[in-house]
Every structure is written in C-alpha cells, then in structure tokens.
C-alpha cells in the first residue's frame, strides 16, 4: 500500500527548505564586514592599476 502524504505539509516543507537555501546564499553575499569589503576593493584597485601599467600605447608607434 502506498504511503499517504499530505500535500500541504509537503508544500510548506519545500518553502522552508527554499527559504533556508536563500538565507545561506544571502549570508555569503551580504554577510561580509566593512573591513573585508574595503580589503577586497583595495585588492581589486591594485590589480587594475597593475594591468593598466602593463598596457601598450597603440597610437604612438613611430
């Protein structure tokens, strides 16, 4: 005999699971401290500066 399931409970359980997953993603995305954000931004700016320093000038080849 097949197991009887309550679709209402199944729907609510799925909603709770989805909400927990979304919360975990948000903790990763938005859960950084101000210092961590500043450090990441500084690293990114340094990397862009280094890339710009290695660019070749295209218009001044004589």
C-alpha positions as semicolon CSV with decimal commas, in nm:
position;residue;x (nm);y (nm);z (nm)
1;X;0,000;0,000;0,000
2;X;0,146;0,340;-0,094
3;X;0,238;0,586;0,177
4;X;-0,017;0,865;0,222
5;X;0,134;1,212;0,204
6;X;-0,015;1,541;0,300
7;X;0,044;1,782;0,011
8;X;0,002;2,084;0,236
9;X;0,283;1,968;0,463
10;X;0,499;1,885;0,161
11;X;0,444;2,234;0,016
12;X;0,532;2,400;0,348
13;X;0,844;2,186;0,392
14;X;0,961;2,281;0,042
15;X;0,904;2,651;0,120
16;X;1,109;2,621;0,442
17;X;1,392;2,448;0,255
18;X;1,391;2,713;-0,019
19;X;1,393;2,991;0,240
20;X;1,688;2,832;0,423
21;X;1,883;2,800;0,098
22;X;1,812;3,162;0,005
23;X;1,923;3,274;0,353
24;X;2,250;3,081;0,318
25;X;2,317;3,248;-0,018
26;X;2,246;3,590;0,131
27;X;2,480;3,526;0,423
28;X;2,758;3,457;0,173
29;X;2,674;3,758;-0,045
30;X;2,593;4,024;0,213
31;X;2,747;3,890;0,533
32;X;3,088;4,049;0,493
33;X;3,223;4,310;0,730
34;X;3,312;4,662;0,620
35;X;3,683;4,581;0,657
36;X;3,650;4,276;0,432
37;X;3,471;4,482;0,168
38;X;3,741;4,752;0,183
39;X;4,019;4,493;0,157
40;X;3,855;4,334;-0,147
41;X;3,807;4,674;-0,311
42;X;4,172;4,772;-0,244
43;X;4,292;4,443;-0,392
44;X;4,076;4,496;-0,699
45;X;4,206;4,853;-0,747
46;X;4,567;4,738;-0,712
47;X;4,510;4,466;-0,969
48;X;4,353;4,713;-1,214
49;X;4,645;4,955;-1,160
50;X;4,894;4,679;-1,239
51;X;4,704;4,586;-1,554
52;X;4,696;4,947;-1,669
53;X;5,072;4,979;-1,611
54;X;5,137;4,690;-1,850
55;X;4,925;4,822;-2,136
56;X;5,094;4,916;-2,459
57;X;5,027;5,253;-2,620
58;X;4,857;5,185;-2,955
59;X;4,863;5,535;-3,106
60;X;5,229;5,627;-3,053
61;X;5,424;5,377;-3,264
62;X;5,678;5,569;-3,473
